Amino acid sequence: MLNTARRAWAWAPSGVLSDALSTSFMLLAPEEIDELCERVPGLGALIVDPALEPTKYVFGVAKDFVR
């Protein structure tokens, strides 16, 4: 079931890929998102989900923007 409280953003080498991944990140587990971001250069994600602890996750290249 889709968690409608979750918010997801993706950074990717192209806008098309970023759009597709941000939608996919709504459904994937944080561990799956982290693994994908580690495997694909230039990919990053920001996930905000009040149902998870902690409520904010930053994966991949996006870590460079959040310090």
MOPAC internal coordinates of N, CA, C and O (Angstrom, degrees):
PM7 1SCF
backbone

  N    0.0000 0     0.00 0     0.00 0    0    0    0
  C    1.4478 1     0.00 0     0.00 0    1    0    0
  C    1.5300 1   108.92 1     0.00 0    2    1    0
  O    1.2310 1   120.76 1   -41.49 1    3    2    1
  N    1.3158 1   116.16 1   138.51 1    3    2    1
  C    1.4492 1   122.17 1  -179.13 1    5    3    2
  C    1.5242 1   110.52 1   -71.96 1    6    5    3
  O    1.2310 1   121.00 1   -48.55 1    7    6    5
  N    1.3246 1   115.68 1   131.45 1    7    6    5
  C    1.4539 1   121.95 1   177.37 1    9    7    6
  C    1.5324 1   107.57 1   -87.55 1   10    9    7
  O    1.2310 1   119.93 1   -76.18 1   11   10    9
  N    1.3149 1   117.74 1   103.82 1   11   10    9
  C    1.4639 1   120.67 1  -175.69 1   13   11   10
  C    1.5295 1   113.07 1   -75.92 1   14   13   11
  O    1.2310 1   119.59 1   170.71 1   15   14   13
  N    1.3227 1   118.38 1    -9.29 1   15   14   13
  C    1.4629 1   120.91 1   177.49 1   17   15   14
  C    1.5253 1   111.44 1   -84.44 1   18   17   15
  O    1.2310 1   119.86 1   162.39 1   19   18   17
  N    1.3259 1   117.88 1   -17.61 1   19   18   17
  C    1.4655 1   121.90 1  -178.60 1   21   19   18
  C    1.5190 1   110.41 1   -74.68 1   22   21   19
  O    1.2310 1   121.14 1   -36.60 1   23   22   21
  N    1.3254 1   115.42 1   143.40 1   23   22   21
  C    1.4553 1   122.66 1   173.09 1   25   23   22
  C    1.5213 1   107.01 1  -123.37 1   26   25   23
  O    1.2310 1   120.43 1   -40.69 1   27   26   25
  N    1.3242 1   116.79 1   139.31 1   27   26   25
  C    1.4634 1   120.42 1  -176.59 1   29   27   26
  C    1.5257 1   110.18 1  -140.14 1   30   29   27
  O    1.2310 1   121.44 1   -42.74 1   31   30   29
  N    1.3330 1   114.85 1   137.26 1   31   30   29
  C    1.4517 1   122.28 1   175.05 1   33   31   30
  C    1.5200 1   107.67 1  -130.31 1   34   33   31
  O    1.2310 1   120.77 1   -32.49 1   35   34   33
  N    1.3278 1   116.14 1   147.51 1   35   34   33
  C    1.4620 1   120.91 1   179.87 1   37   35   34
  C    1.5170 1   110.14 1  -129.30 1   38   37   35
  O    1.2310 1   120.81 1   -37.41 1   39   38   37
  N    1.3381 1   116.05 1   142.59 1   39   38   37
  C    1.4590 1   123.71 1   170.53 1   41   39   38
  C    1.5205 1   105.76 1  -108.99 1   42   41   39
  O    1.2310 1   120.11 1   -48.21 1   43   42   41
  N    1.3206 1   117.39 1   131.79 1   43   42   41
  C    1.4641 1   120.80 1  -178.52 1   45   43   42
  C    1.5207 1   109.09 1  -151.15 1   46   45   43
  O    1.2310 1   120.47 1   -14.86 1   47   46   45
  N    1.3348 1   116.70 1   165.14 1   47   46   45
  C    1.4632 1   120.53 1   179.88 1   49   47   46
  C    1.5321 1   114.40 1   -61.97 1   50   49   47
  O    1.2310 1   119.55 1   158.89 1   51   50   49
  N    1.3336 1   118.47 1   -21.11 1   51   50   49
  C    1.4715 1   120.36 1   178.62 1   53   51   50
  C    1.5264 1   110.14 1  -135.68 1   54   53   51
  O    1.2310 1   121.07 1   -24.37 1   55   54   53
  N    1.3136 1   115.56 1   155.63 1   55   54   53
  C    1.4571 1   120.58 1   178.45 1   57   55   54
  C    1.5213 1   112.96 1   -64.52 1   58   57   55
  O    1.2310 1   120.71 1   142.53 1   59   58   57
  N    1.3227 1   116.24 1   -37.47 1   59   58   57
  C    1.4673 1   120.29 1   179.47 1   61   59   58
  C    1.5267 1   110.29 1   -62.96 1   62   61   59
  O    1.2310 1   120.54 1   133.90 1   63   62   61
  N    1.3298 1   116.58 1   -46.10 1   63   62   61
  C    1.4599 1   120.61 1   179.06 1   65   63   62
  C    1.5231 1   111.14 1   -65.09 1   66   65   63
  O    1.2310 1   120.19 1   138.35 1   67   66   65
  N    1.3072 1   117.23 1   -41.65 1   67   66   65
  C    1.4591 1   121.21 1   178.60 1   69   67   66
  C    1.5313 1   111.18 1   -60.48 1   70   69   67
  O    1.2310 1   120.45 1   136.08 1   71   70   69
  N    1.3212 1   116.75 1   -43.92 1   71   70   69
  C    1.4605 1   121.19 1   179.35 1   73   71   70
  C    1.5252 1   111.00 1   -63.22 1   74   73   71
  O    1.2310 1   120.32 1   133.96 1   75   74   73
  N    1.3158 1   116.98 1   -46.04 1   75   74   73
  C    1.4726 1   120.71 1  -179.62 1   77   75   74
  C    1.5211 1   111.51 1   -64.37 1   78   77   75
  O    1.2310 1   120.34 1   138.06 1   79   78   77
  N    1.3256 1   116.96 1   -41.94 1   79   78   77
  C    1.4590 1   120.09 1  -177.92 1   81   79   78
  C    1.5242 1   112.68 1   -71.28 1   82   81   79
  O    1.2310 1   119.86 1   143.59 1   83   82   81
  N    1.3261 1   117.88 1   -36.41 1   83   82   81
  C    1.4601 1   118.51 1   179.14 1   85   83   82
  C    1.5286 1   110.09 1   -62.89 1   86   85   83
  O    1.2310 1   120.34 1   144.73 1   87   86   85
  N    1.3189 1   116.95 1   -35.27 1   87   86   85
  C    1.4674 1   120.32 1   174.91 1   89   87   86
  C    1.5270 1   110.49 1   -68.17 1   90   89   87
  O    1.2310 1   120.04 1   135.93 1   91   90   89
  N    1.3172 1   117.53 1   -44.07 1   91   90   89
  C    1.4663 1   121.66 1   179.43 1   93   91   90
  C    1.5219 1   111.99 1   -62.98 1   94   93   91
  O    1.2310 1   120.65 1   143.28 1   95   94   93
  N    1.3331 1   116.37 1   -36.72 1   95   94   93
  C    1.4610 1   120.39 1  -179.00 1   97   95   94
  C    1.5276 1   112.52 1   -64.70 1   98   97   95
  O    1.2310 1   120.46 1   161.37 1   99   98   97
  N    1.3127 1   116.72 1   -18.63 1   99   98   97
  C    1.4689 1   119.82 1   175.17 1  101   99   98
  C    1.5295 1   111.07 1   -66.35 1  102  101   99
  O    1.2310 1   120.34 1   155.11 1  103  102  101
  N    1.3344 1   116.95 1   -24.89 1  103  102  101
  C    1.4598 1   121.86 1  -174.32 1  105  103  102
  C    1.5247 1   113.98 1  -105.71 1  106  105  103
  O    1.2310 1   119.93 1   153.90 1  107  106  105
  N    1.3216 1   117.74 1   -26.10 1  107  106  105
  C    1.4639 1   121.01 1  -175.02 1  109  107  106
  C    1.5270 1   112.08 1   -79.53 1  110  109  107
  O    1.2310 1   121.37 1   -27.18 1  111  110  109
  N    1.3236 1   114.99 1   152.82 1  111  110  109
  C    1.4712 1   121.57 1   174.15 1  113  111  110
  C    1.5249 1   108.96 1   -73.20 1  114  113  111
  O    1.2310 1   119.83 1   -28.65 1  115  114  113
  N    1.3371 1   117.92 1   151.35 1  115  114  113
  C    1.4686 1   120.17 1   178.86 1  117  115  114
  C    1.5310 1   113.15 1   -52.88 1  118  117  115
  O    1.2310 1   119.85 1   143.69 1  119  118  117
  N    1.3075 1   117.90 1   -36.31 1  119  118  117
  C    1.4759 1   120.95 1   179.70 1  121  119  118
  C    1.5254 1   110.81 1   -64.62 1  122  121  119
  O    1.2310 1   120.21 1   141.79 1  123  122  121
  N    1.3211 1   117.20 1   -38.21 1  123  122  121
  C    1.4639 1   121.40 1   179.05 1  125  123  122
  C    1.5285 1   110.90 1   -69.06 1  126  125  123
  O    1.2310 1   120.49 1   140.77 1  127  126  125
  N    1.3130 1   116.66 1   -39.23 1  127  126  125
  C    1.4647 1   121.11 1   178.43 1  129  127  126
  C    1.5225 1   109.77 1   -65.34 1  130  129  127
  O    1.2310 1   120.15 1   135.78 1  131  130  129
  N    1.3198 1   117.32 1   -44.22 1  131  130  129
  C    1.4590 1   121.94 1   179.18 1  133  131  130
  C    1.5255 1   110.60 1   -60.50 1  134  133  131
  O    1.2310 1   120.07 1   134.79 1  135  134  133
  N    1.3151 1   117.46 1   -45.21 1  135  134  133
  C    1.4682 1   121.15 1   179.96 1  137  135  134
  C    1.5269 1   111.03 1   -61.78 1  138  137  135
  O    1.2310 1   120.13 1   136.39 1  139  138  137
  N    1.3098 1   117.35 1   -43.61 1  139  138  137
  C    1.4610 1   121.15 1   179.34 1  141  139  138
  C    1.5258 1   111.03 1   -63.56 1  142  141  139
  O    1.2310 1   120.28 1   136.33 1  143  142  141
  N    1.3261 1   117.08 1   -43.67 1  143  142  141
  C    1.4642 1   120.82 1   179.25 1  145  143  142
  C    1.5217 1   112.32 1   -65.12 1  146  145  143
  O    1.2310 1   120.22 1   147.81 1  147  146  145
  N    1.3152 1   117.18 1   -32.19 1  147  146  145
  C    1.4685 1   120.58 1   177.66 1  149  147  146
  C    1.5279 1   111.23 1   -71.28 1  150  149  147
  O    1.2310 1   120.01 1   147.58 1  151  150  149
  N    1.3265 1   117.58 1   -32.42 1  151  150  149
  C    1.4655 1   122.02 1  -175.70 1  153  151  150
  C    1.5197 1   113.80 1   -84.45 1  154  153  151
  O    1.2310 1   119.54 1   153.97 1  155  154  153
  N    1.3316 1   118.49 1   -26.03 1  155  154  153
  C    1.4607 1   121.52 1  -173.89 1  157  155  154
  C    1.5312 1   109.82 1  -108.88 1  158  157  155
  O    1.2310 1   119.91 1   -65.53 1  159  158  157
  N    1.3425 1   117.77 1   114.47 1  159  158  157
  C    1.4640 1   120.62 1   179.58 1  161  159  158
  C    1.5321 1   111.32 1   -60.65 1  162  161  159
  O    1.2310 1   120.78 1   -41.31 1  163  162  161
  N    1.3222 1   116.12 1   138.69 1  163  162  161
  C    1.4553 1   121.28 1   176.82 1  165  163  162
  C    1.5148 1   115.09 1    80.09 1  166  165  163
  O    1.2310 1   120.37 1  -174.10 1  167  166  165
  N    1.3205 1   116.90 1     5.90 1  167  166  165
  C    1.4628 1   120.64 1  -178.46 1  169  167  166
  C    1.5205 1   110.08 1  -100.10 1  170  169  167
  O    1.2310 1   120.51 1   -40.54 1  171  170  169
  N    1.3231 1   116.63 1   139.46 1  171  170  169
  C    1.4505 1   121.20 1   177.46 1  173  171  170
  C    1.5144 1   110.65 1  -148.53 1  174  173  171
  O    1.2310 1   120.56 1   -17.04 1  175  174  173
  N    1.3177 1   116.53 1   162.96 1  175  174  173
  C    1.4602 1   121.36 1  -178.61 1  177  175  174
  C    1.5179 1   110.64 1  -146.64 1  178  177  175
  O    1.2310 1   121.59 1   -33.02 1  179  178  177
  N    1.3074 1   114.56 1   146.98 1  179  178  177
  C    1.4556 1   122.64 1   169.20 1  181  179  178
  C    1.5185 1   106.29 1  -124.96 1  182  181  179
  O    1.2310 1   120.53 1   -59.16 1  183  182  181
  N    1.3255 1   116.60 1   120.84 1  183  182  181
  C    1.4564 1   122.68 1  -179.52 1  185  183  182
  C    1.5185 1   108.42 1  -119.30 1  186  185  183
  O    1.2310 1   120.19 1   -51.75 1  187  186  185
  N    1.3092 1   117.24 1   128.25 1  187  186  185
  C    1.4645 1   123.12 1   174.79 1  189  187  186
  C    1.5210 1   106.08 1  -120.34 1  190  189  187
  O    1.2310 1   121.05 1   -64.02 1  191  190  189
  N    1.3262 1   115.59 1   115.98 1  191  190  189
  C    1.4663 1   120.68 1  -176.72 1  193  191  190
  C    1.5196 1   109.42 1  -143.66 1  194  193  191
  O    1.2310 1   119.51 1   -71.53 1  195  194  193
  N    1.3300 1   118.55 1   108.47 1  195  194  193
  C    1.4586 1   120.48 1  -178.94 1  197  195  194
  C    1.5253 1   114.11 1   -65.50 1  198  197  195
  O    1.2310 1   119.95 1   167.04 1  199  198  197
  N    1.3242 1   117.70 1   -12.96 1  199  198  197
  C    1.4626 1   120.83 1   179.44 1  201  199  198
  C    1.5291 1   111.87 1   -82.66 1  202  201  199
  O    1.2310 1   119.81 1   169.03 1  203  202  201
  N    1.3101 1   117.96 1   -10.97 1  203  202  201
  C    1.4565 1   122.24 1  -177.05 1  205  203  202
  C    1.5176 1   110.73 1  -111.49 1  206  205  203
  O    1.2310 1   120.53 1   -24.79 1  207  206  205
  N    1.3336 1   116.59 1   155.21 1  207  206  205
  C    1.4631 1   122.38 1   175.06 1  209  207  206
  C    1.5187 1   108.93 1  -114.19 1  210  209  207
  O    1.2310 1   117.22 1   -50.23 1  211  210  209
  N    1.2780 1   122.90 1   129.77 1  211  210  209
  C    1.4601 1   124.58 1   -14.20 1  213  211  210
  C    1.5182 1   109.99 1   -66.61 1  214  213  211
  O    1.2310 1   119.94 1   -11.43 1  215  214  213
  N    1.2846 1   117.72 1   168.57 1  215  214  213
  C    1.4625 1   120.85 1  -173.44 1  217  215  214
  C    1.5195 1   113.06 1   -78.63 1  218  217  215
  O    1.2310 1   119.48 1   165.64 1  219  218  217
  N    1.3443 1   118.61 1   -14.36 1  219  218  217
  C    1.4647 1   121.28 1  -179.99 1  221  219  218
  C    1.5122 1   110.33 1  -123.22 1  222  221  219
  O    1.2310 1   121.13 1   -46.52 1  223  222  221
  N    1.3254 1   115.43 1   133.48 1  223  222  221
  C    1.4558 1   121.55 1   177.40 1  225  223  222
  C    1.5118 1   108.61 1  -125.45 1  226  225  223
  O    1.2310 1   120.58 1   -39.95 1  227  226  225
  N    1.3275 1   116.50 1   140.05 1  227  226  225
  C    1.4524 1   122.08 1   173.86 1  229  227  226
  C    1.5176 1   106.47 1  -128.82 1  230  229  227
  O    1.2310 1   120.93 1   -53.37 1  231  230  229
  N    1.3270 1   115.83 1   126.63 1  231  230  229
  C    1.4584 1   121.27 1  -177.36 1  233  231  230
  C    1.5203 1   110.37 1  -125.63 1  234  233  231
  O    1.2310 1   120.68 1   -24.44 1  235  234  233
  N    1.3244 1   116.31 1   155.56 1  235  234  233
  C    1.4542 1   122.24 1   170.34 1  237  235  234
  C    1.5043 1   113.97 1    66.86 1  238  237  235
  O    1.2310 1   121.23 1    34.61 1  239  238  237
  N    1.3219 1   115.26 1  -145.39 1  239  238  237
  C    1.4610 1   122.59 1  -174.35 1  241  239  238
  C    1.5239 1   111.76 1   -59.63 1  242  241  239
  O    1.2310 1   119.71 1   154.00 1  243  242  241
  N    1.3084 1   118.17 1   -26.00 1  243  242  241
  C    1.4592 1   121.07 1  -179.39 1  245  243  242
  C    1.5360 1   111.65 1   -61.69 1  246  245  243
  O    1.2310 1   119.81 1   156.83 1  247  246  245
  N    1.3128 1   117.97 1   -23.17 1  247  246  245
  C    1.4589 1   120.87 1   177.91 1  249  247  246
  C    1.5364 1   110.99 1   -58.23 1  250  249  247
  O    1.2310 1   120.91 1   149.23 1  251  250  249
  N    1.3268 1   115.87 1   -30.77 1  251  250  249
  C    1.4624 1   119.88 1   179.62 1  253  251  250
  C    1.5150 1   112.52 1   -67.37 1  254  253  251
  O    1.2310 1   119.91 1   156.26 1  255  254  253
  N    1.3278 1   117.77 1   -23.74 1  255  254  253
  C    1.4514 1   122.42 1  -179.23 1  257  255  254
  C    1.5205 1   113.12 1   -89.59 1  258  257  255
  O    1.2310 1   120.05 1   162.08 1  259  258  257
  N    1.3207 1   117.51 1   -17.92 1  259  258  257
  C    1.4589 1   121.72 1  -175.39 1  261  259  258
  C    1.5169 1   108.57 1  -115.46 1  262  261  259
  O    1.2310 1   120.57 1   -73.80 1  263  262  261
  N    1.3198 1   116.52 1   106.20 1  263  262  261
  C    1.4644 1   120.58 1   179.74 1  265  263  262
  C    1.4862 1   109.56 1  -135.64 1  266  265  263
  O    1.2310 1   120.10 1   180.00 1  267  266  265

